[in-house]
Amino acid sequence: MSKDDSFKFNLPHSSPVVPTRLELDDKLKFRCHRGVSCWNMCCSRADVTLAPYDIIRLKNALGMDSTEFLKQHTVPFELDSHNVPGLKLRTDDSGACLFMKEEGCSVYADRPTACRYYPSGLLSMKSISESTDERHFLLIKEDHCKGHDEDHIQTIAEYRKEQGVEIYDDLNHEWYQIILKKKSTGPTIGKPSEMSLQLFFMASYDIDRFRRFVLSDAFIKMYDLSDEEYAELETDDIALMKFGFQLMKQVFFGEMTIKEREGAWEKRVEERREILELRKQAEIADHLRKQEEARKAALDDKD
């Protein structure tokens, strides 16, 4: 399986150390606590990639709208060569996590997936010929981390449960699959349009802006959802996030799981055609006006 069919995720910072691949039953000798000599060292050079559920937990814990959270606490990067957007936690000028305090993480109860996994990480892999992905795990053993010297041994499965990362993986899993499917399909999907990239960003990260989009008149006219479904999407971030995954798969891969209103697409195309025609006419009129102004200016110069 080539590296293009895999998605390494949830390592809290870039490291020169080559990771070891592990499975759920493999043993991990590790414990992090305030008494360890390297306390806060990994947070002082943070490189934390965020998944959708990470952002929901953090923005709600901080009592912030997702748009404001993204502005204050994240920086963008590209997930692949087709400009699919990703987000990382913002750091200070020295590279330290903004949530790091002397006593530890100030958002510990709602810390991102990457932070929960460390010194492990998630590795999702998908073959072109397979319909589902495989989950494996990574271990990074860095010299500065003294947690490996602690006398505490457990399996990767036990560590994941202890760190509360299982719910994060389960809720983000469909999103990982979207990215992996796009990687494995490659040129057959092609570079996403600017509009689909904007949808990906909204549905993946800016959940409150995505909610306004889903509850807009234009969206309601397009998709045939019940009043109960819209009521849930209006109040439930998790339900809205899962709906966003469905919508992305419909837009990216043509998986038609969200029912469209009869004739809505044709009407949308016709409306777009009318808008484009009006825009074209306005551009022609503006061009003629500028030509006339230039002609008059030329005549005035002769006089």
C-alpha positions as CSV (number, residue, x, y, z in Angstrom):
1,M,0.0,0.0,0.0
2,S,1.5,3.3,-1.1
3,K,1.9,6.3,1.2
4,D,-0.6,8.1,-1.0
5,D,-3.3,5.7,0.3
6,S,-2.7,6.5,3.9
7,F,-3.4,9.4,6.2
8,K,-1.1,10.0,9.2
9,F,-3.0,12.0,11.7
10,N,-2.9,13.1,15.3
11,L,0.8,13.5,16.0
12,P,1.1,16.6,18.2
13,H,4.3,18.0,16.6
14,S,6.7,17.3,13.7
15,S,9.4,14.9,14.8
16,P,12.6,13.6,13.1
17,V,12.0,10.2,14.8
18,V,10.6,7.5,12.6
19,P,7.4,6.1,14.2
20,T,6.8,2.5,15.0
21,R,3.5,0.9,13.8
22,L,1.4,-0.6,16.5
23,E,-1.9,-2.5,16.9
24,L,-4.6,-2.3,19.6
25,D,-3.1,-5.2,21.6
26,D,0.5,-3.9,21.5
27,K,2.0,-2.7,24.8
28,L,2.8,0.9,25.6
29,K,5.1,1.8,28.5
30,F,4.3,5.4,29.2
31,R,2.9,7.8,31.7
32,C,2.7,11.6,31.7
33,H,2.2,13.6,34.9
34,R,3.3,16.9,36.4
35,G,6.1,15.3,38.3
36,V,7.9,14.1,35.1
37,S,11.0,16.1,34.3
38,C,9.9,17.0,30.8
39,W,6.6,18.4,31.9
40,N,5.1,20.7,29.2
41,M,8.0,20.2,26.8
42,C,5.9,18.7,24.1
43,C,3.4,21.6,24.4
44,S,6.2,24.1,24.0
45,R,6.7,23.1,20.4
46,A,3.2,22.3,19.3
47,D,2.1,21.3,15.8
48,V,-1.5,20.1,16.4
49,T,-3.7,19.3,13.4
50,L,-7.4,19.7,14.2
51,A,-10.3,17.5,13.1
52,P,-14.0,18.6,13.1
53,Y,-14.9,17.2,16.5
54,D,-11.8,18.8,18.1
55,I,-13.0,22.2,17.1
56,I,-16.5,21.6,18.3
57,R,-15.2,20.6,21.8
58,L,-12.8,23.5,22.0
59,K,-15.1,26.3,20.8
60,N,-17.9,25.1,23.1
61,A,-15.5,24.8,26.1
62,L,-14.4,28.4,25.5
63,G,-17.9,29.6,24.9
64,M,-17.0,30.9,21.4
65,D,-18.6,30.9,18.0
66,S,-16.7,28.6,15.6
67,T,-15.8,31.5,13.3
68,E,-14.2,33.5,16.2
69,F,-12.5,30.4,17.5
70,L,-10.9,29.8,14.1
71,K,-9.8,33.4,13.9
72,Q,-8.2,33.4,17.3
73,H,-6.8,29.9,17.7
74,T,-6.0,28.3,14.4
75,V,-3.7,28.7,11.3
76,P,-4.5,27.2,7.9
77,F,-2.4,24.7,5.9
78,E,-3.1,22.4,2.9
79,L,-4.0,18.8,3.5
80,D,-3.0,17.7,0.0
81,S,-1.8,19.0,-3.4
82,H,-5.4,20.0,-4.4
83,N,-5.5,22.8,-1.8
84,V,-7.9,20.9,0.5
85,P,-7.8,23.1,3.6
86,G,-6.6,21.9,7.0
87,L,-6.2,23.7,10.3
88,K,-3.6,23.6,13.1
89,L,-3.7,25.2,16.6
90,R,-2.1,28.6,16.6
91,T,1.0,28.9,18.7
92,D,3.0,31.8,20.1
93,D,6.2,33.1,18.4
94,S,8.3,30.4,20.1
95,G,6.0,27.6,18.9
96,A,4.3,27.0,22.3
97,C,0.6,26.1,22.4
98,L,-1.5,29.1,23.5
99,F,-3.4,26.8,26.0
100,M,-0.2,25.7,27.8
101,K,0.1,27.0,31.4
102,E,2.6,26.3,34.1
103,E,0.3,23.9,35.7
104,G,-0.5,22.2,32.4
105,C,-3.1,22.4,29.7
106,S,-5.9,24.9,30.3
107,V,-8.3,23.0,28.1
108,Y,-7.3,19.5,29.2
109,A,-10.8,18.1,29.5
110,D,-11.5,19.2,25.8
111,R,-7.9,18.8,24.4
112,P,-7.7,17.7,20.8
113,T,-7.2,14.2,19.5
114,A,-3.5,14.7,18.8
115,C,-2.8,15.6,22.4
116,R,-4.8,12.7,23.7
117,Y,-2.9,10.2,21.6
118,Y,0.7,11.4,22.3
119,P,3.2,9.6,22.2
120,S,0.9,7.5,20.0
121,G,-1.0,8.5,16.9
122,L,-3.6,7.3,14.5
123,L,-2.8,5.9,11.0
124,S,-5.7,5.4,8.7
125,M,-5.0,3.4,5.5
126,K,-7.2,2.6,2.5
127,S,-6.5,0.7,-0.7
128,I,-8.1,1.7,-4.0
129,S,-9.6,-1.7,-4.2
130,E,-11.2,-1.6,-0.7
131,S,-14.4,0.2,0.3
132,T,-13.3,0.6,4.0
133,D,-10.2,1.9,5.7
134,E,-7.9,0.2,8.2
135,R,-6.9,1.7,11.5
136,H,-3.4,1.3,12.8
137,F,-1.5,3.3,15.4
138,L,1.9,4.9,15.6
139,L,4.4,5.3,18.5
140,I,7.0,8.1,18.6
141,K,9.7,7.6,21.2
142,E,11.7,10.9,21.5
143,D,14.7,11.4,23.7
144,H,13.3,14.4,25.5
145,C,10.1,12.6,26.6
146,K,10.7,10.9,30.0
147,G,7.2,9.5,30.2
148,H,8.6,6.4,28.6
149,D,10.7,5.8,31.7
150,E,7.7,5.6,33.9
151,D,6.7,2.1,35.3
152,H,3.2,2.0,33.7
153,I,2.4,-0.5,31.0
154,Q,-0.9,-0.9,29.1
155,T,-2.1,-1.8,25.7
156,I,-2.8,0.8,23.0
157,A,-6.5,-0.1,23.4
158,E,-6.4,0.6,27.2
159,Y,-4.4,3.8,26.6
160,R,-7.0,5.1,24.1
161,K,-9.8,4.4,26.6
162,E,-7.8,6.1,29.4
163,Q,-7.2,9.2,27.3
164,G,-10.9,9.4,26.1
165,V,-9.8,9.4,22.5
166,E,-12.3,6.7,21.3
167,I,-15.2,9.1,21.0
168,Y,-13.0,11.5,19.1
169,D,-12.0,8.8,16.6
170,D,-15.5,7.5,16.2
171,L,-17.0,11.0,15.5
172,N,-14.2,12.0,13.2
173,H,-14.0,8.7,11.4
174,E,-16.3,9.6,8.5
175,W,-14.2,12.7,7.9
176,Y,-11.0,10.7,7.7
177,Q,-12.8,8.4,5.2
178,I,-13.7,11.4,3.0
179,I,-10.0,12.5,2.9
180,L,-8.8,8.9,2.3
181,K,-11.3,8.4,-0.5
182,K,-10.3,11.5,-2.2
183,K,-6.6,10.4,-2.0
184,S,-7.3,6.9,-3.3
185,T,-9.5,8.1,-6.2
186,G,-6.9,10.7,-7.3
187,P,-7.3,12.0,-10.8
188,T,-10.8,10.4,-11.3
189,I,-12.1,13.1,-8.9
190,G,-9.7,15.8,-9.9
191,K,-9.1,19.1,-8.2
192,P,-12.1,20.3,-6.3
193,S,-13.8,23.5,-7.4
194,E,-13.5,26.7,-5.3
195,M,-17.1,26.3,-4.2
196,S,-16.6,22.7,-3.0
197,L,-13.5,23.7,-1.1
198,Q,-15.5,26.4,0.7
199,L,-18.1,23.8,1.6
200,F,-15.4,21.5,2.9
201,F,-14.0,24.3,5.1
202,M,-17.4,25.3,6.4
203,A,-18.7,21.7,7.1
204,S,-15.4,20.5,8.6
205,Y,-14.4,23.5,10.7
206,D,-16.7,26.5,10.8
207,I,-19.7,24.6,12.1
208,D,-21.7,27.7,13.2
209,R,-21.3,29.3,9.8
210,F,-22.3,26.0,8.2
211,R,-25.4,26.0,10.4
212,R,-26.5,29.4,9.0
213,F,-25.9,28.0,5.5
214,V,-28.0,24.9,6.1
215,L,-30.8,27.0,7.6
216,S,-30.9,29.5,4.8
217,D,-33.9,29.8,2.5
218,A,-31.8,28.8,-0.5
219,F,-30.7,25.5,1.1
220,I,-34.2,24.7,2.4
221,K,-35.6,25.1,-1.1
222,M,-33.0,22.7,-2.4
223,Y,-33.1,19.8,0.1
224,D,-36.1,17.9,1.3
225,L,-35.5,17.6,5.0
226,S,-38.3,17.3,7.6
227,D,-39.0,20.0,10.2
228,E,-37.7,17.6,12.9
229,E,-34.4,17.2,11.0
230,Y,-34.0,21.0,10.6
231,A,-34.8,21.5,14.3
232,E,-32.0,19.0,15.2
233,L,-29.5,20.7,12.9
234,E,-30.4,24.1,14.4
235,T,-29.4,23.0,18.0
236,D,-27.1,19.9,17.8
237,D,-23.5,20.4,16.7
238,I,-22.8,16.7,16.4
239,A,-25.9,16.1,14.2
240,L,-24.9,19.0,12.1
241,M,-21.3,17.8,11.8
242,K,-22.5,14.4,10.6
243,F,-24.9,16.0,8.2
244,G,-21.9,18.0,6.8
245,F,-20.1,14.8,6.2
246,Q,-23.0,13.5,4.2
247,L,-23.3,16.7,2.2
248,M,-19.5,16.6,1.4
249,K,-19.8,13.0,0.1
250,Q,-22.7,14.1,-2.0
251,V,-20.8,17.0,-3.5
252,F,-17.4,15.3,-3.9
253,F,-18.3,11.8,-4.8
254,G,-22.0,11.9,-6.0
255,E,-23.2,9.7,-3.0
256,M,-26.8,10.9,-3.1
257,T,-27.9,10.3,0.5
258,I,-29.6,13.7,1.1
259,K,-32.9,14.0,-0.8
260,E,-33.3,17.0,-3.0
261,R,-36.7,18.6,-3.6
262,E,-38.2,17.6,-7.0
263,G,-37.2,20.0,-9.7
264,A,-35.0,21.9,-7.3
265,W,-31.8,21.3,-9.2
266,E,-33.3,22.3,-12.5
267,K,-34.7,25.4,-11.0
268,R,-31.3,26.2,-9.4
269,V,-29.6,25.8,-12.8
270,E,-32.2,28.1,-14.5
271,E,-31.8,30.7,-11.8
272,R,-28.1,30.6,-12.2
273,R,-28.5,30.9,-16.0
274,E,-30.7,34.0,-15.5
275,I,-28.2,35.5,-13.1
276,L,-25.3,34.9,-15.4
277,E,-27.2,36.4,-18.3
278,L,-28.1,39.5,-16.3
279,R,-24.4,39.7,-15.3
280,K,-23.3,39.4,-18.9
281,Q,-25.7,42.1,-20.0
282,A,-24.5,44.4,-17.2
283,E,-20.9,43.8,-18.2
284,I,-21.7,44.6,-21.9
285,A,-23.5,47.7,-20.9
286,D,-20.6,48.8,-18.7
287,H,-18.2,48.1,-21.6
288,L,-20.3,50.2,-24.0
289,R,-20.5,53.0,-21.4
290,K,-16.7,53.1,-21.0
291,Q,-16.3,53.1,-24.8
292,E,-18.6,56.0,-25.1
293,E,-16.9,57.9,-22.3
294,A,-13.5,57.3,-24.0
295,R,-14.9,58.5,-27.4
296,K,-16.2,61.7,-25.8
297,A,-12.9,62.2,-24.0
298,A,-11.1,61.8,-27.3
299,L,-13.4,64.4,-29.0
300,D,-12.9,66.9,-26.1
301,D,-9.1,66.5,-26.5
302,K,-9.4,67.5,-30.2
303,D,-11.4,70.5,-29.3
